[in-house]
Amino acid sequence: MEVRYIFLISATGINTVLSSSDTFFFFVKWAGAAYLLWIGINLFLEKSALNKVQGAISVNVYKAFKGGLFIELSNPKTLLFFVAILPQFIDESKPFLSQLLILGLTSIVIELLCLLLYAQLSSKVNEKVTSESVTAIMNKLSAVMLISIGVSLTFIDQLTGDA
């Protein structure tokens, strides 16, 4: 469960309801355990998710580039980074435009090299992870973890509110 959902549940007071109502706690506990067991068993019995993974891999390069460019240009962290860092490297006695061009191109080249390295590494990892045997092992391990969490959830007692 993501942190934002846990925060939302806590903020709405469901923690108090779970702590004070044995019936509601019992229902939520068993519903959650049953759900985890159901997901785990289905994942364990699933033949292979390899086709699902490979289907998601095919992406139009132009659309991916356009999407990445939009994300990068709309990211305020990039602007804040350059506003905070760039002025420290500008010499006021030298032409501003040439310095800006050199710093900008240097930043672009370094980032491009890093992203190419990430792409190469992810390609190598993707070859290993999308093999049929690795996918089957990961599915079985995930299923065992979900089932064991579901089973252990049934042994949880009523929340006391004490830390």
C-alpha positions, 0 to 999 in steps of 0.5 A: 500500500502506498504511503499516500493511502496510509496517510489518507486512511490515518488522516480520516480517522480510520485508525481510531475506528479500527482501534475502538471497534473489534467488529470493524477491525475483524472485518478489515483484517480478514478482508485484507488477508483474503485479498492478499491470499487471493492475489498470491494464489492467482500469481502462483498459479499464473503460467507466465506474465512474460507476454504482458511485460514484452507487450509493454516494451514496444514504444514509439521513440518519437513519442517517448522523446516528446514525453520525456522532453515535456516532463523535463521542461515542466520540471521545476527542479531543473529550473531551481537547480540551474538558478542555484548552481549556474550563477556561481560559475559565471564570471561577470568580467567575461561575455555572458552569452558564451559562458552560458552556452558553454555551461549549458552544452556541458550540462546537456552532454553530461546528462546525455551521457548519463541517460545513455548509460542508464538506457544501456544498463536497463536494456541489459537488465531487461534482457535478463529479467524478461526471460521466461525462467526469471519471470516465473521465479519472480512470480513464485517469490512474489506469490509466496511473499503475498501469501505469507503476509496474508497468513501472518495478517490473520495473527494480528490482534486488535490495535491498542494504539500504543507504540 
